[in-house]
Amino acid sequence: MFWKIVGALIVIWLAFTVLGFVIKGLFWLAIIGGVLFLGTAAYGAIKGKNDPKRIKY
């Protein structure tokens, strides 16, 4: 469940970032989307380290 939410948020932030770069007047949206994308990815990486269900190789 956790990874579904994080994955969905990453896809949403990536879409905002692309839209912000494509539409000139919405460059601020690209900045916000990029920051939120990086923040969500970092949060997922930190929280995912302690996931007991994760397969360890």
VEXKEKOL-52008 format. One line per 2 residues: number of its first residue (from 1); their letters; for each residue x, y, z of N, C-alpha, C, O. Coordinates in nm, 3 decimals. Layout:
// residues N
NUM> a> X Y Z X Y Z X Y Z X Y Z; ...
This chain:
// residues 57
1> mf> 0.082 -0.120 0.000 0.000 0.000 0.000 0.087 0.126 0.000 0.058 0.222 -0.072; 0.192 0.125 0.081 0.281 0.241 0.090 0.342 0.273 -0.044 0.347 0.389 -0.085
3> wk> 0.391 0.169 -0.114 0.459 0.192 -0.242 0.363 0.237 -0.351 0.404 0.308 -0.443; 0.235 0.198 -0.342 0.136 0.244 -0.439 0.115 0.394 -0.425 0.105 0.466 -0.524
5> iv> 0.107 0.441 -0.302 0.086 0.583 -0.277 0.208 0.663 -0.322 0.194 0.764 -0.390; 0.327 0.619 -0.283 0.450 0.689 -0.322 0.464 0.689 -0.474 0.500 0.791 -0.532
7> ga> 0.437 0.576 -0.538 0.447 0.568 -0.683 0.348 0.661 -0.753 0.383 0.726 -0.852; 0.226 0.667 -0.702 0.126 0.756 -0.760 0.168 0.902 -0.744 0.153 0.982 -0.837
9> li> 0.220 0.938 -0.627 0.265 1.076 -0.606 0.381 1.111 -0.698 0.386 1.222 -0.751; 0.472 1.019 -0.718 0.586 1.045 -0.807 0.537 1.068 -0.950 0.586 1.158 -1.019
11> vi> 0.441 0.989 -0.994 0.387 1.008 -1.130 0.317 1.143 -1.142 0.332 1.212 -1.243; 0.242 1.181 -1.041 0.172 1.310 -1.042 0.271 1.425 -1.046 0.255 1.518 -1.125
13> wl> 0.375 1.421 -0.961 0.473 1.530 -0.958 0.550 1.537 -1.089 0.582 1.646 -1.136; 0.579 1.422 -1.149 0.649 1.420 -1.277 0.562 1.482 -1.386 0.613 1.555 -1.471
15> af> 0.433 1.455 -1.384 0.341 1.515 -1.482 0.336 1.667 -1.464 0.337 1.741 -1.563; 0.331 1.715 -1.340 0.332 1.859 -1.315 0.461 1.922 -1.367 0.458 2.031 -1.425
17> tv> 0.573 1.854 -1.346 0.701 1.907 -1.391 0.705 1.918 -1.544 0.748 2.020 -1.597; 0.660 1.816 -1.612 0.659 1.819 -1.758 0.564 1.927 -1.809 0.599 2.001 -1.901
19> lg> 0.446 1.938 -1.751 0.353 2.043 -1.792 0.413 2.182 -1.770 0.396 2.272 -1.852; 0.483 2.199 -1.660 0.545 2.328 -1.632 0.651 2.365 -1.733 0.665 2.483 -1.767
21> fv> 0.727 2.267 -1.781 0.829 2.296 -1.881 0.768 2.316 -2.020 0.821 2.394 -2.099; 0.659 2.247 -2.050 0.597 2.258 -2.182 0.524 2.392 -2.198 0.534 2.456 -2.302
23> ik> 0.453 2.433 -2.095 0.378 2.559 -2.101 0.466 2.669 -2.040 0.497 2.666 -1.921; 0.507 2.764 -2.122 0.603 2.866 -2.081 0.558 2.944 -1.957 0.640 2.973 -1.870
25> gl> 0.432 2.978 -1.950 0.383 3.060 -1.839 0.375 2.987 -1.707 0.352 3.048 -1.602; 0.394 2.855 -1.710 0.381 2.777 -1.587 0.515 2.719 -1.542 0.521 2.607 -1.491
27> fw> 0.622 2.795 -1.561 0.754 2.747 -1.520 0.759 2.722 -1.370 0.830 2.632 -1.325; 0.686 2.801 -1.293 0.682 2.780 -1.148 0.626 2.643 -1.114 0.664 2.584 -1.012
29> la> 0.535 2.591 -1.198 0.480 2.458 -1.175 0.587 2.351 -1.193 0.587 2.250 -1.123; 0.679 2.374 -1.288 0.789 2.280 -1.308 0.880 2.277 -1.186 0.926 2.171 -1.144
31> ii> 0.907 2.393 -1.129 0.993 2.401 -1.011 0.927 2.330 -0.893 0.991 2.249 -0.826; 0.800 2.360 -0.868 0.729 2.297 -0.757 0.717 2.146 -0.779 0.738 2.068 -0.686
33> gg> 0.684 2.105 -0.900 0.673 1.962 -0.931 0.806 1.890 -0.912 0.809 1.778 -0.861; 0.915 1.953 -0.953 1.047 1.892 -0.936 1.085 1.877 -0.790 1.139 1.773 -0.750
35> vl> 1.057 1.978 -0.711 1.089 1.973 -0.568 1.005 1.865 -0.499 1.057 1.788 -0.418; 0.876 1.860 -0.531 0.790 1.759 -0.470 0.828 1.618 -0.516 0.821 1.523 -0.438
37> fl> 0.868 1.604 -0.643 0.914 1.474 -0.694 1.035 1.426 -0.617 1.039 1.311 -0.573; 1.134 1.512 -0.600 1.255 1.474 -0.528 1.225 1.444 -0.381 1.280 1.350 -0.323
39> gt> 1.138 1.525 -0.321 1.102 1.502 -0.181 1.030 1.369 -0.161 1.058 1.297 -0.065; 0.939 1.337 -0.251 0.865 1.211 -0.240 0.958 1.092 -0.263 0.948 0.991 -0.193
41> aa> 1.048 1.104 -0.361 1.142 0.996 -0.388 1.234 0.974 -0.267 1.263 0.859 -0.231; 1.281 1.081 -0.206 1.368 1.069 -0.089 1.291 1.007 0.029 1.344 0.921 0.099
43> yg> 1.168 1.051 0.049 1.086 0.995 0.157 1.063 0.846 0.136 1.075 0.767 0.230; 1.032 0.807 0.013 1.011 0.667 -0.017 1.137 0.584 0.004 1.130 0.471 0.053
45> ai> 1.252 0.640 -0.032 1.378 0.568 -0.013 1.410 0.551 0.135 1.456 0.445 0.177; 1.387 0.655 0.213 1.417 0.648 0.357 1.322 0.553 0.428 1.365 0.468 0.506
47> kg> 1.192 0.566 0.401 1.094 0.480 0.467 1.103 0.336 0.416 1.075 0.242 0.490; 1.142 0.318 0.291 1.149 0.185 0.232 1.264 0.101 0.284 1.261 -0.022 0.274
49> kn> 1.367 0.165 0.339 1.481 0.091 0.393 1.439 0.000 0.507 1.494 -0.109 0.522; 1.344 0.043 0.587 1.303 -0.032 0.706 1.180 -0.118 0.681 1.118 -0.166 0.776
51> dp> 1.144 -0.139 0.555 1.026 -0.218 0.523 1.056 -0.366 0.540 1.140 -0.421 0.469; 0.989 -0.432 0.634 1.018 -0.575 0.659 0.974 -0.666 0.544 1.022 -0.778 0.534
53> kr> 0.884 -0.620 0.459 0.837 -0.701 0.347 0.932 -0.695 0.227 0.919 -0.774 0.134; 1.025 -0.604 0.230 1.116 -0.585 0.118 1.208 -0.705 0.102 1.259 -0.758 0.200
55> ik> 1.228 -0.747 -0.021 1.318 -0.860 -0.049 1.461 -0.808 -0.046 1.495 -0.713 -0.116; 1.543 -0.873 0.035 1.683 -0.831 0.045 1.770 -0.929 -0.030 1.760 -1.050 -0.009
57> y> 1.855 -0.878 -0.116 1.944 -0.963 -0.195 2.082 -0.965 -0.137 2.170 -1.031 -0.191
